[in-house]
Amino acid sequence: MNSIIRTMATAAVLAALSLPAFAQQGPQRGSAAGPPSDEQREEVRKKMEVVKMSRLTEELKLDEKTAARFIPVITALDQKRRFLMKENRHAMQELRTELNAPQPDEGRMKAAIGRIGNNQREIASLREKELQAARENLSVAQHARYILFNQEFLREMRGMMEGARGSGPGKGVMGPGQGRGQGPKPVNP
């Protein structure tokens, strides 16, 4: 069962990474396509959410009653977090645009910086609400599993994305066991 879920997660990540290659919009960066569109991100996000919630329920050993209370709360918090992160992406793009302009508009840059700061504070507040929901709805052991699950799930997703992009361990310029503390370094004979 666990290998099926991991396979589904891998497929979802690979689908996310292949979407930009098929999209004929946006400028090309070198030989790679531009970033995925918001619609493409949303499609992949939905698939990833299903995988995440399935694995979360399994890892935390949630019964139906606890899952019915806890999962909607964290899903709503995740939705708010995604909205704030999307807003941050737009504000960051605005900063890039202004900084590349012949005469950057300081007022626009200050406004974008302010939005980013407000969003970061709100994201931190959402994280605290998430932990509070875990304390209120989960046993201590489930809460501990939840914290570890989140860390491991993010690590797995990043690893799969790096591997699919060809920048994971052993890919690109560095050889196997080199860089980013990934694996043992080769031993000289």
C-alpha positions as CSV (number, residue, x, y, z in Angstrom):
1,M,0.0,0.0,0.0
2,N,2.8,2.4,0.9
3,S,4.6,1.8,-2.4
4,I,1.4,2.5,-4.3
5,I,1.0,5.9,-2.6
6,R,4.7,6.7,-3.2
7,T,4.2,5.8,-6.9
8,M,1.2,8.0,-7.1
9,A,3.2,10.9,-5.5
10,T,6.0,10.4,-7.9
11,A,3.7,10.4,-10.9
12,A,2.0,13.6,-9.7
13,V,5.4,15.4,-9.3
14,L,6.6,14.2,-12.7
15,A,3.3,15.4,-14.2
16,A,3.9,18.8,-12.6
17,L,7.4,19.0,-14.0
18,S,6.4,17.9,-17.5
19,L,3.6,20.5,-17.8
20,P,5.8,23.4,-18.7
21,A,7.4,21.5,-21.5
22,F,4.0,21.1,-23.2
23,A,2.9,24.7,-22.5
24,Q,3.8,27.0,-25.4
25,Q,3.4,30.1,-23.4
26,G,6.0,32.4,-21.7
27,P,9.6,33.0,-22.6
28,Q,12.1,30.2,-22.7
29,R,14.9,30.2,-20.2
30,G,17.9,28.5,-21.9
31,S,16.7,25.1,-23.0
32,A,14.0,24.7,-20.3
33,A,10.5,26.0,-20.5
34,G,9.3,28.8,-18.3
35,P,7.5,28.2,-15.0
36,P,4.2,26.4,-15.0
37,S,1.0,28.5,-15.2
38,D,-1.3,29.0,-12.2
39,E,-3.8,26.5,-13.8
40,Q,-1.1,23.9,-14.2
41,R,0.1,24.4,-10.6
42,E,-3.5,24.0,-9.4
43,E,-4.0,20.8,-11.3
44,V,-0.9,19.2,-9.9
45,R,-1.6,20.6,-6.4
46,K,-5.0,18.8,-6.4
47,K,-3.4,15.5,-7.3
48,M,-0.6,16.0,-4.7
49,E,-3.2,17.0,-2.0
50,V,-5.1,13.7,-2.5
51,V,-1.8,11.7,-2.1
52,K,-0.8,13.8,0.9
53,M,-4.1,13.3,2.7
54,S,-4.1,9.6,2.0
55,R,-0.6,9.2,3.3
56,L,-1.3,11.5,6.3
57,T,-4.4,9.5,7.3
58,E,-2.3,6.3,7.0
59,E,0.8,7.6,8.8
60,L,-1.1,9.2,11.7
61,K,-3.5,6.2,11.9
62,L,-6.4,8.6,12.0
63,D,-9.9,7.1,12.7
64,E,-12.8,8.5,10.7
65,K,-14.0,10.9,13.5
66,T,-10.5,12.5,14.0
67,A,-9.9,12.7,10.3
68,A,-13.3,14.4,9.8
69,R,-12.3,17.1,12.4
70,F,-8.6,17.6,11.6
71,I,-8.2,17.3,7.8
72,P,-10.7,20.0,6.9
73,V,-9.0,22.4,9.3
74,I,-5.5,21.8,7.9
75,T,-6.8,21.8,4.3
76,A,-8.4,25.3,4.8
77,L,-5.1,26.5,6.4
78,D,-3.1,25.1,3.4
79,Q,-5.5,26.9,1.0
80,K,-4.9,30.2,2.7
81,R,-1.2,29.6,2.7
82,R,-1.2,28.8,-1.0
83,F,-3.1,32.1,-1.7
84,L,-0.5,34.1,0.3
85,M,2.4,32.3,-1.5
86,K,0.8,33.1,-4.8
87,E,0.5,36.7,-3.8
88,N,4.2,36.6,-2.8
89,R,5.2,35.3,-6.2
90,H,3.3,38.2,-7.9
91,A,4.9,40.7,-5.5
92,M,8.3,39.3,-6.2
93,Q,7.7,39.5,-9.9
94,E,6.7,43.1,-9.4
95,L,10.0,43.8,-7.6
96,R,12.0,42.1,-10.4
97,T,10.1,44.2,-13.0
98,E,10.7,47.5,-11.1
99,L,14.4,46.7,-10.5
100,N,14.9,46.0,-14.2
101,A,13.1,49.2,-15.3
102,P,15.2,52.2,-16.4
103,Q,13.7,54.2,-13.5
104,P,12.3,51.9,-10.8
105,D,9.3,53.2,-9.0
106,E,10.1,53.3,-5.3
107,G,6.5,53.6,-4.3
108,R,5.6,50.3,-6.1
109,M,8.6,48.6,-4.6
110,K,7.7,49.7,-1.1
111,A,4.2,48.5,-1.6
112,A,5.4,45.1,-2.9
113,I,7.8,44.8,0.0
114,G,5.1,45.6,2.4
115,R,2.8,43.0,1.0
116,I,5.5,40.4,1.1
117,G,6.2,41.2,4.8
118,N,2.5,41.1,5.7
119,N,2.1,37.8,3.8
120,Q,5.1,36.3,5.6
121,R,3.7,37.3,9.0
122,E,0.3,35.8,8.0
123,I,2.0,32.5,6.9
124,A,3.7,32.3,10.2
125,S,0.3,32.8,11.9
126,L,-1.2,30.1,9.8
127,R,1.6,27.7,10.9
128,E,0.8,28.4,14.5
129,K,-2.9,27.8,13.9
130,E,-2.0,24.5,12.2
131,L,0.0,23.4,15.2
132,Q,-2.8,24.4,17.5
133,A,-5.3,22.3,15.5
134,A,-2.9,19.4,15.8
135,R,-2.7,19.9,19.6
136,E,-6.5,20.1,19.8
137,N,-7.4,17.2,17.6
138,L,-4.6,14.6,17.8
139,S,-3.1,12.5,20.5
140,V,0.5,13.3,21.5
141,A,1.8,10.4,19.4
142,Q,-0.3,11.5,16.3
143,H,0.9,15.1,16.8
144,A,4.5,13.9,16.8
145,R,3.9,11.8,13.7
146,Y,2.2,14.8,12.0
147,I,5.3,17.0,12.6
148,L,7.6,14.3,11.2
149,F,5.3,13.5,8.4
150,N,5.2,17.1,7.2
151,Q,9.0,17.3,7.2
152,E,9.5,14.0,5.4
153,F,6.7,14.7,2.9
154,L,8.3,18.0,1.9
155,R,11.7,16.4,1.7
156,E,10.4,13.6,-0.6
157,M,8.6,16.1,-2.8
158,R,11.7,18.3,-3.2
159,G,13.8,15.2,-3.8
160,M,11.5,13.9,-6.5
161,M,11.3,17.3,-8.2
162,E,15.1,17.7,-8.2
163,G,15.5,14.2,-9.5
164,A,13.0,14.8,-12.2
165,R,14.6,18.1,-13.2
166,G,18.0,16.3,-13.4
167,S,19.5,18.3,-10.5
168,G,19.3,15.6,-7.8
169,P,22.3,13.7,-6.4
170,G,24.6,12.4,-9.1
171,K,23.1,14.7,-11.8
172,G,24.4,17.7,-13.5
173,V,27.9,19.0,-13.0
174,M,28.6,17.2,-9.7
175,G,29.3,13.5,-9.6
176,P,27.6,11.0,-7.3
177,G,28.3,11.6,-3.6
178,Q,29.3,15.2,-4.2
179,G,27.7,18.4,-3.1
180,R,24.8,19.2,-0.7
181,G,25.9,16.4,1.7
182,Q,24.1,13.8,-0.4
183,G,25.6,10.4,0.3
184,P,29.2,9.3,1.0
185,K,32.1,10.8,-1.0
186,P,34.0,8.4,-3.2
187,V,36.9,6.7,-1.5
188,N,40.3,7.0,-3.2
189,P,42.1,3.6,-3.5
